[in-house]
Amino acid sequence: MAACRAQVLKLARALNRVQSVRCCSTRSPALTALPEEDVMMRDMATKFAREKIQPLVIKMDEDEKFDPGMIKDLFENGFMGLEIPEEFGGAGTSFFQSLLVIEEISRVDPTVGILVDIQNTLINALISSLGTKAQREKYLPRLAQQTAGSFCLSEPESGSDAFAMKTPTQQQP
């Protein structure tokens, strides 16, 4: 598993170098043609989903709960801290690469896919972009390596429809 995590980090570093060169080119590749690094990231997620998630899907559905080993495997393979910078223990991938991983995992089990999605594109992204330096230093390493984040979204009249919520916010001093 550590080898897989190392491969995710290596791909992320390579992608960051390639993207800086590509942004200066005058001709963009077709949207359906993925760079090699993206293909490798997608294929790694596909392999993980088929080998680790697929054998557990029926049991997790029947039991109505995640297999604890599944969450551990997601962390060990770097899928829970995709966009978190390497300095905080994440893979430092792009948003697009996160989407590729989420898509491939969701093909096998949408429930696992949404866990990876919320962790990366909501929880980690919000703390990375809006958290204070102290909050980033405290939470990002944990979110990249061992802690699944969550958020609450519900009201009696709106359920989980965020746009129908009536609770006001108040800025605290």
Residue pairs with C-beta under 8 A, 6 or more apart in sequence:
1 73
1 76
1 77
2 76
4 44
4 48
4 76
4 77
4 78
5 76
5 77
5 78
5 91
7 40
7 44
8 41
8 44
8 77
8 78
8 79
8 82
8 91
8 93
9 78
9 86
9 91
9 92
11 37
11 40
11 41
11 44
11 93
11 97
12 86
12 91
12 92
12 93
12 94
12 97
13 86
13 92
14 37
15 35
15 37
15 38
15 41
15 93
15 94
15 97
16 92
16 94
18 35
18 37
19 94
22 35
29 35
34 42
34 100
37 97
38 96
38 97
38 100
41 93
41 97
41 100
41 101
42 100
42 101
42 103
42 104
45 79
45 100
45 101
45 104
45 105
46 104
46 107
48 73
48 77
48 79
48 105
49 104
49 105
49 107
49 108
49 109
49 112
50 108
52 70
52 73
53 70
53 105
53 108
53 109
53 112
54 108
54 109
56 67
56 70
57 108
57 109
59 67
60 66
60 67
60 70
60 109
60 111
66 111
66 112
66 115
70 112
71 115
71 148
74 80
74 112
74 115
74 116
75 81
75 144
75 145
75 146
78 90
78 91
78 144
79 101
79 105
79 116
80 116
80 119
80 120
80 143
80 144
80 145
80 148
81 88
81 89
81 90
81 91
81 119
81 120
81 124
81 140
81 143
81 144
81 145
82 90
82 91
82 93
82 97
82 98
82 101
82 120
82 124
83 90
83 91
83 92
83 93
83 94
83 95
83 98
83 120
83 121
83 124
83 125
83 128
84 90
84 91
84 92
84 124
84 128
84 140
84 143
84 144
85 92
85 128
85 140
86 92
88 136
88 137
88 140
88 141
88 144
89 140
89 141
89 144
89 145
90 124
90 140
90 144
91 144
93 101
95 121
98 120
98 121
99 121
101 116
101 120
102 113
102 116
102 117
102 120
102 121
103 113
105 112
105 113
105 116
106 112
106 113
106 114
106 117
107 113
115 148
118 149
118 150
118 151
119 143
119 148
119 149
122 149
122 151
123 143
123 149
123 150
123 151
124 140
124 143
124 144
124 149
127 135
127 136
127 139
127 140
127 143
127 149
128 136
128 140
131 139
131 140
139 147
143 149
153 160
153 162
153 165
154 160
155 164
155 165
155 166
155 167
157 164
157 166
158 164
158 165
158 166
